[in-house]
């Protein structure tokens, strides 16, 4: 409610993930320089400490729609959402009231087709774009009821669906996979559930098919990011599903595929995906050069490679940028590499994402040690775990005599990736 109160007062708000490590949090606060910092203990009715609720606790709120900001113009900044930059420095995506309004009308309307009678399960982090919009703001805009689960477990989610007669479940691939693997699913009551929505990370077609076969409920897949919300998606009222696609541009959104020179590619060819949407960010906070690198003439350069299929469907074929999508969270190699290089025994480090059946991708590191060093992989994993958020640290570290480099000295990550199978 502090979020809505801030908008009512005309403030710009920036929700932060409670799982951030202290260093991450301090870096973001230094960049943001907020006028006011609110913690859960400052707004909780019982004055309880943040995170005090037990894992199975749920809360419900009835949607009356987000109140209109006091005197804020549509182009005024409403929200700053942080996503790590490729250099490891946190970047704040500044989103206007108009962008936020368009995004949530899209979520509530064509994407999820929400109605006042709907009950939406909110188990996603509300400091992230998918959770904030798909699991909270869009349902409130539609007048639906939101069931808040403090911490996801398959048992807690299934219990909340049963007790509150949940009709819509936005989640990430990891959540759907864990529920399918849980013994609690066999006895679960999912009769009220009409729709699931995936986001934040790719959801494999095989997982979507298995979920539908075992639960009878469709998962709407899509594509988006913090800077754009959800510009490409399958829609609730369109029964079409294609295994290799993430859907079509939602109403009001345009896409282009371009080559390295910014020219449109031929039909059926692979190119970088550019998107123009009213829900795009205005830019990165206090980062004009990084903003210019991704925004040009109203188009956002995603850095992702894609192909257009018949009917306007978009198939993502790869990523030019190195963002790792692990269980719905973005991890950037440079940040993890910096932590590894801070260890006194490490001379070189390279981090990349490798395919993972449940998480989408897993963070994997390759290091070369300094002469005479005798550090092992387990020590380096522990070193990272102590300094990075739980979704960022590498679960696997491979120690090599040296990392492969090009003639210009660039680490050849493609060579490393070829050795991870």
N, C-alpha and C positions, 0 to 999 in steps of 0.2 A: 504493500500500500504506500510505502515511502516513495516508490517510483511514480505512482499516479499523483501523489501529493506534490512532488517536485514539479511535474508538468503543470499542475493546477496553478502553481506559483510562477510559472514561466521560466523555470530553471532548466538547464541542460543536465541530464543525469548520466552517470557512468557506472553501471553495475559491475562488480568485480567477483570473480570466481572464488568461492571460499576455500578451494583446494590449492590456491596459489601458494608457492613457497614464499617466505619473507622477502627474499631478494627480488623475486618477480613482482611482488606487491609493491615494494618500495620503488622499483624502477617505473612502474606504471603511475604511482602517485607523484613521483618527481616530474614525469612528463605531463600529467594532467593538471597538477597544481590546483586542486579543488578548493573552493571557498568553504565547503563544509563536507565532513566525512561522517557518514552514519554507519554504525554497525548494528547487527541484529539486536544486541542488548539495548540499544538506544530506542528501538521502536517496538520491541516485543511487549505485549500487554503484561506478561508476568515478570519482565525484567530478566528473563533467563539468559544464560550465556549462549553465544552462537554455537550451533551444532549440538545443543543439549538434547534435542528430541530423539527418542529411540528410533531404530531403523523402520519399525512397522507403523510409526505414527502417520496419520493422514489428516489433512485439514481440507475443508471445502469452502468455497466462496461462490456466491451467486453473481453472475455477470450482469452488470448494468451498463457496460461499455465504458471505455476509458473516458474520463471527463475531459472536456475541451480545455487546453491550456489557457491560462488567464488572459494574456494579451499577446501571446506569441503568434507571429506571422507563420504562414506555411513554410517559408524558406528559412525560418529561424532554426538553429540547431536544437534538436530534441534529445539526442542520444549520442554517447560515445561508447563504442564497443571495441575492445582491444583484441588485436590479433598480432602475433609475433611477426616481426619483419624478417626478411631473408638474411639480414645481418645479425639477427638475434635481438635487436632493440625492439621493445614493444611499440606497436603502432596503433593509434586510436582512430578508428573509422568514425568520422563525424556524419551523422545522419539527421536530416531535417524532419520537421513535423510532417511535411508533405510526403517525404519518402516513407516514413513510418505508417502514415495513413494508407498510402497506396498498397504497401506490403500487406498490411493486415486486412484490408478489404479483399485482397487477392487470396490470402490464406483462408479467410472466413467464407469467401464466396466460391469461386471456381475450383480452388484446390481441394478444400475439405467439405464444402457445401454444408456448413454448420447451421444448425437451427436452435432456437431457444430451448427446445427439449433435450438437446444433446448434453452429455456429461463427458468432459474431456479429462483424461488422466495426465497429470503433470509430474513426470518423473525425471525430466531433463533438467540440466543446469539452467537456471533462469538468467544467468549472466551471459549466456551465449545466444546468438541470433535465433537458432532453431527453437530452443526452449522458450525464449522470451516471446517470440511471435506466435509460433505454432501451438504452444501449450498454454499460453497465458493471455496475451493481448487479443489475438483473433477470437478465441472463445468468449472473452468478455465483450468484445465488440458485437458478437452475434447474440449476446444475452444468454449464452450457455453457462452451465455450472462447471467449475474447475475443481478437481480433486488433487490436492497437493500431497505427494509422497516424499518425505524428507530424504530418504536414501533408497536407491533402487536395489531390490533383490527380487528374484523371480517370485518368491512367496509373497512379498509385500505387494507387488504389482497385481498378482492374480487375486489376492485377497481384496484389494481396493476395487478391482473390476467387479468382483462378485457383490461386495457390500454396497457399493454406490451405483451399481448398474451402469457402468461406464460404457459409452457408445463409441468413443474415438480415442485411439491410443497412439500419440506421436512418440516415436522412439528411434534409437539408433540400432544398427545391425547387431551390435554386441548384446543388446537387451533381448532382441527377438531370438537370437541364438541361445542365450542362457535360459530363456523360458522353455524353448523346445527341448533343451537338454535336462530340464528340471523334472524330477519325479512328481512335483506338485501339479504338473500340467494335466495328468491323467484324470485327476479328480476336480479340475477347475471348472467353474461355471462361466462360460464366455457367451452365453446366449444373448446378452445385451449388446455385445460389441458388433458394430457394423463396419468399422473402417480402422485401418492402421496406416500411419504415415511414417516413412523413413526419411532421414536427413543427416546432415553433418558429415557423413562418410558414405562411400558407395555401398550399396546393399546388393549382394550377388543374386542373380536370377534364381539360382538353385535354392537359396535360402527363402526367397519370396514364394517360390512354388511349394516348398516343404511346409512353410507356415500356413499357406492357404489350404493345403491338403489336410493338415492336421487340425486346423481351427475353423476352417470355413470362412476365413476373413481375408480380404485382400489387403496387401500393403502397397500404398501409393509411393512410388520411388520418384526422386527428383534430384535436382542439382542446384547448388547455391553456395554462398560464402558470406562471411560477415559483411563484406562491402556491398553486397547486392541482395541479400536475403534470398528468396527462391524464385529466380527468373525462369527456370525450366522445370517442368513437372508433368507428371500424369495428373489427370483431374478426376475428381470423385464421380462425376456424371458421365465420364467417357470410359467405356469398358475396355478400350484398347490397351494391350500390354505387349511390348516387344522385348525379348530377352536382352538384346545388346544396347538398349537405349535408356536414357534418363527422362524421356518425355519430350514435350514440345514447349516452345515459349508460351508462358501464360499470357492471357489477354493484356495488351498494352506494352508488351516486351518485344524487342527486335534482336535478332542475332545475325552475325556475319562470321565467315571463316576466311582468314587472310593468310597470305604467305609472309615470308620474312621481311618483305618490302611494304607490307600493309596493303597489298592488292588482293581483291577477292579471288579465291581459288575456283577452279572449274567444278562443276557439279559432280558430287561423289568423291572429290578429293579431300585429303586431310589438310586442315589448316588450324591456325590458332583461333580459338573462340573469342570473339568480341561480342559484348552485350550492351544494349542500350535499354535502360529501364528507369521509370520514374522513382524506383526504390533504391537507386544507386546512392552511395555515399557522396557527400560534397567533396571529400578529400580526407587525407590523413592529418591529424592534429599537428600543427607546427612542423610539417614535413612536406614542403612544396615540391622538392625534387622527386620524392617518392610518389607524390600524388601525380605529377606530370608523367611519370613512368607508366602509370596504369590508366589514366584518364586523358582522353583526347577527343575533342569535338562531340562530347556527350557519350562516347563509347568507352566501355571498361574493357581493358585487355586482361583477360583472365589468366593468360599463361598456360592454359590447358589446350591440348590438341583434340580436335573433334572432326567428325564427318556428319554431314546431313543425309538422312535417310529419306526415302519417299514419304510424303505426307508431312514433311517438316520436322520429323523426329530427329533428336540430337543423340549421337553416339560419341561418348568420350573415349579417345583412344590412348591418351597418355598425358603427361604433364611436362611442360617446358620448365616450369619452376620446380623446386625441390621439396615443396610442402609434402610432409608425410601425414596421412590421415589415419590416425590410430583410434579406433573405437569412438569416432565422432569428434575427436580433438585434433587440432592442427599442431604439428611439431615441425620445427624448422631445424635442419641439420646444423646450421652455424651455431646455434645456441648450445646444442649438446656437444659439438666439437670444442667449443670454448671451454666447457667444463672439463672435458677430457684433457685438453692441453694444459689446464691449470694443475694437473697432477705432475709432481716432479719427475716421474719416471717416463712420461709420455713425450715423444718427439714429434709424432705426426698423428693426425686423427681424421677419419672420414666417416660420416654417418649417412645412412640411407634407409629407405623403407623397403621391406621385402614383403611379398604377399603373405597374408595370414587368413585362414579360413573364417575365424570368428571376428577379428578386429579390423579386417580390411587390409591393414598393413601393420607390421611390427618394426620397431626402431632397432636397427642393427648397427654396430660400430666396428670399424677396423682401425687398429692402431699399430704404430711402430714405436718401440721403446728406445730410450736413450742408451748409449753404450754403457754396458756394465749393469744395467737395471735388470731386476729379476721379478718384476711385478707380474701377477697373474690376472686372468680375466675376471675372476670373482671379486678381487679387490677393486678393480676399476668399475665394475657394475655397482658395488657398494658406494664407491666414491660419488658416482652420478646420482644414485638413489637418495643420498643425503642432501644433495644440492639442487635437485630438480623436482618438479611436480611428478606425481606418480605416473602420469600418462606419457611423460617425456623421456625418462631414463631408458637406456638400451637394456634389453633382456639378454642380448647376446653380444659379446665382444670377442673378436678374432684378432690375435696378435700375429703380426707378420714381420719379417726382417725389414721390409721397406714397403711403402705404398707406391703403386704404379703411377708414374707421372709422364706427361707429354714433354715434348722438347722445350716448351715454354715454361715448364715447371708446374703445370696444373695437374692436380690429382685426377686420375682417370677413374671416376666412380663407376662408369659402365663396365670396366674390367672387374671391379670388385663385385658388382651386382651379378656378373656371370658366374661367380664362385660361391653364391649363397644358396644354391639349390640343394 
